[in-house]
Amino acid sequence: MDNNYFKMKAAVLKSYGDAKKSFHIEEVPMPVISNNEVIIKVEAFGLNFADVMARRGLYNDAPPLPSILGYDVVGEVVEAVCEEGKKLLGKRVVAMTRFGGYAEFAKTDVSGVAVISNNLASVKASALATQYCTAYYGAMECTNLFKGDRVLIHAAAGGVGTAITQLAKIKGCEVIGLTSKEAKMAYLKENGVDHPINISKVDYIDQIKKLSDNKLDVIFNSVGGKSYKKDMSILDKGGKILLYGVADRLNNSKGILGTVNLLLKFGIMTPIQLMISSQSIIGINMLRIADYKPKVLKRCLEKVVEMTENGTLDPKEGGVFKIDDLSKAHAFLESRNSVGKIVVKW
Ligand SMILES: NC(=O)c1ccc[n+]([C@@H]2O[C@H](COP(=O)([O-])OP(=O)(O)OC[C@H]3O[C@@H](n4cnc5c(N)ncnc54)[C@H](OP(=O)(O)O)[C@@H]3O)[C@@H](O)[C@H]2O)c1
């Protein structure tokens, strides 16, 4: 079918910058699928911090303008080509999309799709695709957390941070969670963080040293920049640091100078140092996993769906916005005031 004849509404990113001016709701051609892809009629789409970076023009993986962002959707499978996809027709699913999620219909590979129950709220389900998959892949596959491990989580109240905290507590870890907002400290406690720290009031390294002489076993860092060097100073021998974001990029100027400045903040190190201290630096990019390791993505997604459906995991609602309020949802995520997952409904 040539879907160019069929139109749908989408929130199109037309220019980089302010959330109020960047998105336009427009009629665009329906997605066209091939081989292993399915089309999902979108009930709600999720926001991720990468969307903010993309809107700011700071995200290399994002498609060129005009583009449709969006990493995760909840909805019904309405079109499929392959046998595996056809089995999903009519089913309510959560899916990781490789962009294209901010639309009435979105396409994705079947490996990024999982069936969900009708009573799972779309805001909770939407958190599972990108944020919980990233957390699960990091905390349960890239590193295996053990009971008693001392774990540090940056941006612990956010979507990925909420998920890592829950997984670390299931494993019996001692969790130190960072935030820049006093208003999020109670949320961190409620979600299981043992030692919430407000980084805008105290230096988190000093604070962690005051808690115990022991260094940290595992660090989840989504901020990058100077925080990486600081983290390495409190990582124990045999410890692991997982790098999965560079939110600090927003604090640097745009363009090559900003990028160089960010890289310099990380500093330089040789792999020999890692071998001598038996430490690991693990990088995570779920887009690469979706592209090159689709079975891994499927395994993680099915696991977090199962753990949520049986009550082991509990994604937290951070806000449900109408499509006309997309710019407000974006500004909220960028403001650093949000917790948990934010979704937008058609
Ligand atoms: N590598 C991957 O495949 C992958 C996949 C998903 C997400 N991520 C990354 O994981 C991180 C969390 O993503 P998310 O979608 O769950 O977002 P989120 O944590 O819900 O929101 C971002 C949070 O980052 C913190 N932050 C730190 N520095 C910031 C800055 N300069 N500007 C704005 N916020 C800053 C803020 O929390 P506080 O103010 O409380 O510190 C903010 O609330 C992001 O860095 C994202 O890029 C990576």
PDBQT file of the ligand as one rigid body, heavy atoms in Angstrom, charges set to zero:
ROOT
HETATM    1  N1  LIG A 401      22.018   6.094  26.399  1.00  0.00    +0.000 N 
HETATM    2  C1  LIG A 401      20.758   5.768  26.238  1.00  0.00    +0.000 C 
HETATM    3  O1  LIG A 401      20.413   4.877  25.472  1.00  0.00    +0.000 OA
HETATM    4  C2  LIG A 401      19.735   6.513  27.015  1.00  0.00    +0.000 A 
HETATM    5  C3  LIG A 401      18.398   6.100  27.038  1.00  0.00    +0.000 A 
HETATM    6  C4  LIG A 401      17.498   6.829  27.826  1.00  0.00    +0.000 A 
HETATM    7  C5  LIG A 401      17.946   7.935  28.543  1.00  0.00    +0.000 A 
HETATM    8  N2  LIG A 401      19.237   8.311  28.467  1.00  0.00    +0.000 N 
HETATM    9  C6  LIG A 401      19.737   9.468  29.219  1.00  0.00    +0.000 C 
HETATM   10  O2  LIG A 401      19.387   9.258  30.567  1.00  0.00    +0.000 OA
HETATM   11  C7  LIG A 401      19.132  10.501  31.195  1.00  0.00    +0.000 C 
HETATM   12  C8  LIG A 401      17.751  10.462  31.794  1.00  0.00    +0.000 C 
HETATM   13  O3  LIG A 401      16.795  10.416  30.759  1.00  0.00    +0.000 OA
HETATM   14  P1  LIG A 401      15.251  10.556  31.097  1.00  0.00    +0.000 P 
HETATM   15  O4  LIG A 401      14.533  10.562  29.798  1.00  0.00    +0.000 OA
HETATM   16  O5  LIG A 401      14.895   9.568  32.139  1.00  0.00    +0.000 OA
HETATM   17  O6  LIG A 401      15.169  12.037  31.690  1.00  0.00    +0.000 OA
HETATM   18  P2  LIG A 401      14.883  12.493  33.192  1.00  0.00    +0.000 P 
HETATM   19  O7  LIG A 401      15.906  11.865  34.081  1.00  0.00    +0.000 OA
HETATM   20  O8  LIG A 401      13.454  12.273  33.492  1.00  0.00    +0.000 OA
HETATM   21  O9  LIG A 401      15.137  14.056  33.106  1.00  0.00    +0.000 OA
HETATM   22  C9  LIG A 401      16.416  14.579  33.035  1.00  0.00    +0.000 C 
HETATM   23  C10 LIG A 401      16.981  14.907  34.436  1.00  0.00    +0.000 C 
HETATM   24  O10 LIG A 401      18.400  15.065  34.317  1.00  0.00    +0.000 OA
HETATM   25  C11 LIG A 401      18.852  15.917  35.338  1.00  0.00    +0.000 C 
HETATM   26  N3  LIG A 401      19.808  16.890  34.776  1.00  0.00    +0.000 N 
HETATM   27  C12 LIG A 401      21.111  16.888  35.024  1.00  0.00    +0.000 A 
HETATM   28  N4  LIG A 401      21.722  17.854  34.376  1.00  0.00    +0.000 NA
HETATM   29  C13 LIG A 401      20.810  18.508  33.679  1.00  0.00    +0.000 A 
HETATM   30  C14 LIG A 401      20.859  19.641  32.835  1.00  0.00    +0.000 A 
HETATM   31  N5  LIG A 401      21.994  20.272  32.541  1.00  0.00    +0.000 N 
HETATM   32  N6  LIG A 401      19.715  20.062  32.299  1.00  0.00    +0.000 NA
HETATM   33  C15 LIG A 401      18.572  19.424  32.556  1.00  0.00    +0.000 A 
HETATM   34  N7  LIG A 401      18.474  18.319  33.364  1.00  0.00    +0.000 NA
HETATM   35  C16 LIG A 401      19.596  17.877  33.925  1.00  0.00    +0.000 A 
HETATM   36  C17 LIG A 401      17.617  16.581  35.938  1.00  0.00    +0.000 C 
HETATM   37  O11 LIG A 401      17.385  15.970  37.195  1.00  0.00    +0.000 OA
HETATM   38  P3  LIG A 401      17.886  16.671  38.554  1.00  0.00    +0.000 P 
HETATM   39  O12 LIG A 401      17.769  18.140  38.368  1.00  0.00    +0.000 OA
HETATM   40  O13 LIG A 401      16.975  16.108  39.572  1.00  0.00    +0.000 OA
HETATM   41  O14 LIG A 401      19.302  16.233  38.706  1.00  0.00    +0.000 OA
HETATM   42  C18 LIG A 401      16.483  16.219  34.993  1.00  0.00    +0.000 C 
HETATM   43  O15 LIG A 401      15.247  16.107  35.658  1.00  0.00    +0.000 OA
HETATM   44  C19 LIG A 401      19.294  11.585  30.098  1.00  0.00    +0.000 C 
HETATM   45  O16 LIG A 401      20.593  12.113  30.201  1.00  0.00    +0.000 OA
HETATM   46  C20 LIG A 401      19.136  10.795  28.822  1.00  0.00    +0.000 C 
HETATM   47  O17 LIG A 401      19.776  11.381  27.736  1.00  0.00    +0.000 OA
HETATM   48  C21 LIG A 401      20.127   7.636  27.726  1.00  0.00    +0.000 A 
ENDROOT
TORSDOF 0
